[in-house]
Amino acid sequence: QVNKAADDDLVELDIDTPINLVFTAEDELRITPAERFPNGTAFHLTLTADGLKDIDQSLDDFVLNLETLKQEFDLQVNSLIPVSGTDDQMQLTGAIITTDSADINQVKKLLTVKLNEKELAIDWAQELDRKTNRFTINNINRTDESGKLELSWDGAALKSDKKGAREVAVPQRNVFIVTGVQVVHQPDTHVEIRFSDELNATQN
């Protein structure tokens, strides 16, 4: 029966999720859900000896207590940086890291960004692990007055109760300031300082 579908009666779950059974070796049975298991759910998996080759048929059922990951997320926000070649455009990047893999369309519902009460578009890119979701916010305009970038997040789309808000100051045009300082560990440990305007490479 190796590499062939096994009898569904071998395994029973106490949640309503269909599964596929395949023996990938003589001593290995792979159990794959036909659809995603619900997050943060405890359930029992019961394996019966009935029908297993060279197994004592009088053995009691083998029961496993299992629990799927509770879906949560972490928001990482980098410092504001100027858009190269412009005096009045800035950019903000960051990432949302989820505990378990997630649909990018669900992740997009977690974050809202407004500049001076006007909502901005967010560009998203999901990495192959389907847990790292990087975002870029463009069109952050600097004017003759300082602005306020508002980030708000709500985990309802992932059935998480995490929510919150954060403000990022947008410097006014022609004001040169440090927008952020952070320690970077890869590829080599160093301190990264970000400024509100591009630097002159020839200036000390």
FIFI-67252 format. One record per residue (C-alpha): residue number from 1; x, y, z. Coordinates in Angstrom, 3 decimals, m for minus. Layout:
FIFI-67252
+-----+----------+----------+----------+
! pos !       xx !       yy !       zz !
+-----+----------+----------+----------+
! NUM !        X !        Y !        Z !
...
+-----+----------+----------+----------+
***
This chain:
FIFI-67252
+-----+----------+----------+----------+
! pos !       xx !       yy !       zz !
+-----+----------+----------+----------+
!   1 !    0.000 !    0.000 !    0.000 !
!   2 !    3.035 !    2.324 !   m0.052 !
!   3 !    2.275 !    5.547 !   m1.983 !
!   4 !   m1.367 !    4.556 !   m2.234 !
!   5 !   m4.392 !    6.007 !   m0.488 !
!   6 !   m5.107 !    4.223 !    2.782 !
!   7 !   m8.490 !    3.245 !    4.198 !
!   8 !  m10.174 !    6.288 !    5.777 !
!   9 !  m11.403 !    4.087 !    8.627 !
!  10 !   m7.846 !    3.818 !   10.015 !
!  11 !   m7.974 !    7.344 !   11.445 !
!  12 !  m10.749 !    9.314 !   13.072 !
!  13 !  m10.800 !   13.007 !   14.062 !
!  14 !  m13.253 !   14.592 !   16.454 !
!  15 !  m13.418 !   17.776 !   14.336 !
!  16 !  m15.229 !   18.106 !   11.048 !
!  17 !  m12.218 !   18.338 !    8.723 !
!  18 !  m11.749 !   15.752 !    5.933 !
!  19 !   m8.324 !   14.139 !    5.692 !
!  20 !   m6.271 !   12.174 !    3.158 !
!  21 !   m4.256 !    9.128 !    4.270 !
!  22 !   m1.218 !    7.799 !    2.396 !
!  23 !    1.445 !    5.293 !    3.483 !
!  24 !    4.720 !    6.983 !    2.475 !
!  25 !    6.709 !    3.982 !    3.797 !
!  26 !    5.879 !    0.610 !    5.327 !
!  27 !    6.120 !    2.200 !    8.768 !
!  28 !    4.885 !    5.728 !    8.002 !
!  29 !    1.357 !    6.989 !    7.501 !
!  30 !    0.947 !   10.579 !    6.301 !
!  31 !   m2.233 !   12.361 !    7.364 !
!  32 !   m3.015 !   15.491 !    5.357 !
!  33 !   m6.103 !   17.654 !    5.894 !
!  34 !   m8.117 !   18.255 !    2.729 !
!  35 !   m8.727 !   21.780 !    4.028 !
!  36 !   m6.987 !   23.946 !    6.589 !
!  37 !   m7.415 !   22.940 !   10.219 !
!  38 !   m8.952 !   25.779 !   12.265 !
!  39 !   m6.373 !   27.776 !   14.256 !
!  40 !   m6.190 !   27.505 !   18.036 !
!  41 !   m8.259 !   24.313 !   18.150 !
!  42 !   m7.668 !   21.234 !   20.329 !
!  43 !   m8.802 !   17.871 !   18.961 !
!  44 !   m8.174 !   14.132 !   19.197 !
!  45 !   m6.805 !   11.860 !   16.505 !
!  46 !   m7.574 !    8.163 !   16.903 !
!  47 !   m5.639 !    5.453 !   15.049 !
!  48 !   m7.106 !    1.951 !   15.023 !
!  49 !   m5.154 !   m1.298 !   14.607 !
!  50 !   m7.909 !   m2.801 !   12.506 !
!  51 !   m6.548 !   m3.401 !    9.010 !
!  52 !   m2.892 !   m2.574 !    9.742 !
!  53 !   m0.551 !   m5.251 !    8.424 !
!  54 !    1.423 !   m7.262 !   11.018 !
!  55 !   m0.201 !   m5.342 !   13.890 !
!  56 !   m1.982 !   m7.178 !   16.721 !
!  57 !   m5.633 !   m6.542 !   15.958 !
!  58 !   m6.519 !   m6.751 !   19.653 !
!  59 !   m4.547 !   m3.605 !   20.506 !
!  60 !   m6.536 !   m0.663 !   21.840 !
!  61 !   m6.931 !    2.409 !   19.695 !
!  62 !   m4.019 !    4.862 !   19.818 !
!  63 !   m5.202 !    8.385 !   20.686 !
!  64 !   m3.216 !   11.581 !   20.108 !
!  65 !   m4.149 !   14.891 !   21.727 !
!  66 !   m3.375 !   17.656 !   19.234 !
!  67 !   m3.772 !   21.422 !   19.089 !
!  68 !   m3.285 !   23.755 !   16.146 !
!  69 !   m1.365 !   27.015 !   16.493 !
!  70 !   m3.267 !   30.037 !   17.739 !
!  71 !   m2.925 !   32.628 !   14.991 !
!  72 !   m1.292 !   35.856 !   16.166 !
!  73 !    0.822 !   38.500 !   14.495 !
!  74 !    3.626 !   40.942 !   15.151 !
!  75 !    3.877 !   44.357 !   13.479 !
!  76 !    7.347 !   45.674 !   12.630 !
!  77 !    7.717 !   49.261 !   11.409 !
!  78 !   10.919 !   50.777 !   10.049 !
!  79 !   11.865 !   54.449 !   10.113 !
!  80 !   10.707 !   56.996 !    7.558 !
!  81 !   13.128 !   57.505 !    4.685 !
!  82 !   13.171 !   60.042 !    1.834 !
!  83 !   12.327 !   58.926 !   m1.692 !
!  84 !   15.467 !   59.320 !   m3.787 !
!  85 !   15.479 !   62.316 !   m6.091 !
!  86 !   12.627 !   64.192 !   m4.368 !
!  87 !   12.453 !   66.835 !   m1.657 !
!  88 !    8.899 !   66.255 !   m0.486 !
!  89 !    8.235 !   62.484 !   m0.719 !
!  90 !    8.920 !   59.921 !    2.006 !
!  91 !    8.444 !   56.171 !    2.329 !
!  92 !    7.669 !   53.834 !    5.220 !
!  93 !    8.323 !   50.090 !    5.174 !
!  94 !    7.678 !   47.280 !    7.614 !
!  95 !    6.301 !   43.779 !    7.975 !
!  96 !    3.548 !   41.783 !    9.613 !
!  97 !    4.795 !   38.404 !   10.852 !
!  98 !    2.108 !   35.813 !   11.605 !
!  99 !    2.483 !   32.817 !   13.909 !
! 100 !    1.078 !   30.448 !   11.293 !
! 101 !    0.784 !   30.736 !    7.518 !
! 102 !   m1.907 !   33.159 !    6.425 !
! 103 !   m3.794 !   34.262 !    3.329 !
! 104 !   m2.294 !   37.545 !    2.101 !
! 105 !   m5.811 !   38.913 !    1.522 !
! 106 !   m6.575 !   38.398 !    5.214 !
! 107 !   m3.286 !   40.019 !    6.235 !
! 108 !   m4.090 !   43.112 !    4.157 !
! 109 !   m7.141 !   43.706 !    6.352 !
! 110 !   m5.021 !   44.018 !    9.501 !
! 111 !   m3.377 !   47.388 !    8.823 !
! 112 !   m4.728 !   50.835 !    7.997 !
! 113 !   m2.530 !   53.899 !    7.409 !
! 114 !   m3.635 !   57.526 !    7.311 !
! 115 !   m1.674 !   60.705 !    6.651 !
! 116 !   m3.347 !   63.725 !    8.231 !
! 117 !   m6.664 !   61.786 !    8.314 !
! 118 !   m6.396 !   60.702 !    4.646 !
! 119 !   m6.038 !   56.946 !    4.072 !
! 120 !   m2.997 !   55.822 !    2.080 !
! 121 !   m2.551 !   52.801 !   m0.170 !
! 122 !   m0.304 !   49.976 !    1.055 !
! 123 !    1.767 !   47.764 !   m1.262 !
! 124 !    2.141 !   44.184 !    0.018 !
! 125 !    4.491 !   41.281 !   m0.754 !
! 126 !    4.230 !   37.894 !    0.944 !
! 127 !    7.298 !   35.670 !    1.271 !
! 128 !    7.282 !   31.953 !    0.473 !
! 129 !    6.775 !   30.960 !    4.121 !
! 130 !    3.360 !   32.723 !    3.938 !
! 131 !    4.084 !   34.156 !    7.378 !
! 132 !    6.279 !   37.147 !    6.516 !
! 133 !    4.255 !   39.910 !    4.868 !
! 134 !    6.239 !   43.000 !    3.921 !
! 135 !    4.567 !   46.317 !    3.200 !
! 136 !    5.574 !   49.617 !    1.637 !
! 137 !    3.757 !   52.925 !    1.996 !
! 138 !    4.579 !   55.526 !   m0.644 !
! 139 !    3.168 !   58.981 !   m1.353 !
! 140 !    3.922 !   60.310 !    2.115 !
! 141 !    4.009 !   64.000 !    1.252 !
! 142 !    5.979 !   66.589 !    3.203 !
! 143 !    4.481 !   70.067 !    3.304 !
! 144 !    5.381 !   73.380 !    4.935 !
! 145 !    3.947 !   72.017 !    8.180 !
! 146 !    4.818 !   68.825 !   10.031 !
! 147 !    2.403 !   65.943 !    9.458 !
! 148 !    1.161 !   62.896 !   11.290 !
! 149 !    1.144 !   59.355 !    9.953 !
! 150 !   m1.308 !   57.124 !   11.820 !
! 151 !   m0.995 !   53.344 !   11.752 !
! 152 !   m3.815 !   51.274 !   13.229 !
! 153 !   m4.127 !   47.507 !   13.329 !
! 154 !   m6.921 !   45.088 !   14.154 !
! 155 !   m6.491 !   41.310 !   14.142 !
! 156 !  m10.175 !   40.476 !   13.611 !
! 157 !   m9.512 !   39.125 !   10.095 !
! 158 !   m7.243 !   36.470 !   11.647 !
! 159 !   m9.560 !   35.938 !   14.636 !
! 160 !   m7.012 !   37.606 !   16.891 !
! 161 !   m8.025 !   40.130 !   19.551 !
! 162 !   m4.818 !   42.147 !   19.079 !
! 163 !   m5.389 !   45.766 !   18.078 !
! 164 !   m3.659 !   49.086 !   18.546 !
! 165 !   m2.432 !   52.315 !   16.991 !
! 166 !    0.797 !   54.223 !   16.536 !
! 167 !    1.759 !   57.665 !   15.257 !
! 168 !    4.815 !   58.552 !   13.182 !
! 169 !    5.783 !   62.211 !   12.813 !
! 170 !    6.349 !   63.400 !    9.244 !
! 171 !    8.852 !   66.280 !    9.190 !
! 172 !    7.959 !   69.429 !    7.321 !
! 173 !    9.700 !   70.258 !    4.086 !
! 174 !   13.325 !   71.501 !    4.389 !
! 175 !   13.671 !   70.316 !    8.003 !
! 176 !   16.587 !   67.914 !    8.425 !
! 177 !   16.230 !   65.454 !   11.325 !
! 178 !   17.085 !   61.904 !   12.347 !
! 179 !   13.985 !   59.772 !   11.702 !
! 180 !   15.241 !   56.614 !   13.368 !
! 181 !   18.116 !   54.640 !   14.862 !
! 182 !   18.204 !   50.847 !   15.107 !
! 183 !   20.614 !   47.973 !   15.541 !
! 184 !   20.862 !   45.656 !   12.517 !
! 185 !   22.258 !   42.145 !   13.086 !
! 186 !   22.440 !   40.767 !    9.535 !
! 187 !   24.718 !   40.294 !    7.694 !
! 188 !   26.985 !   42.052 !   10.215 !
! 189 !   25.954 !   43.809 !   13.410 !
! 190 !   25.865 !   47.583 !   12.965 !
! 191 !   23.888 !   50.678 !   13.899 !
! 192 !   21.676 !   52.124 !   11.175 !
! 193 !   20.713 !   55.823 !   11.291 !
! 194 !   18.017 !   57.155 !    8.986 !
! 195 !   17.549 !   60.808 !    8.051 !
! 196 !   14.683 !   62.883 !    6.682 !
! 197 !   16.702 !   63.905 !    3.601 !
! 198 !   19.279 !   62.299 !    1.359 !
! 199 !   22.875 !   62.805 !    2.463 !
! 200 !   25.619 !   64.361 !    0.406 !
! 201 !   28.211 !   61.605 !   m0.021 !
! 202 !   31.005 !   64.168 !   m0.333 !
! 203 !   30.108 !   65.963 !    2.893 !
! 204 !   31.720 !   65.047 !    6.229 !
+-----+----------+----------+----------+
***
